[in-house]
Amino acid sequence: ESANMSHVEGFYGNSTSLFYHPIGLVLDQTGNTLYIADYNNDRVMKYIVGASSGTAVAGGHSYGWNLTQLYRP
């Protein structure tokens, strides 16, 4: 189990299948959807359960305070 964790912790990024300091998640059981706050990428990602990549539903346009931006969600 330790080997798996060190493997996972070694990768980060800003593609739709990677995170950079994810700090919160919510599972919407009615829609089988997972939402993840990706702190250092300034976005909230949405994943259908079982998917390997998702879509940004908030932020994702660098950090800021405009309508399309988030700052460290």
Secondary structure, 3 states (H helix, E strand, C coil): CHHHHHHHHCCCCCCCCCCCCEEEEEEECCCCEEEEEEHHHCEEEEEECCCCCCEEEEECCCECCCCCCECCC
